[in-house]
Amino acid sequence: MSDNQERLTVRLTKEAIDEVKAKAAAKGMTVNEFVRRALGTELYLLDQIDAGASVVLERPNKPPTELVLR
């Protein structure tokens, strides 16, 4: 572990762990990298929402839907 990193333990359900492992494998990355990227995405979205932005999902053949983070 490099000097600018710390260890963090997170408790997840088995289902959540299985899903994270499957998504990480599908993307060709480690579970740690997948979780780091997911956390980075969450923090970025929260910062944007706090600054007044809205996050909208656009899907083919569906109306736009605003993403609401808890």
Buried (B, 14 or more C-beta within 10 A) or exposed (E): EEEEEEEEEEEEEEEEEEEBEEEBEEEEBEEEEBBEEEEEEEEEBEEEBEEEEEBEEEEEEEEEEEEEEE
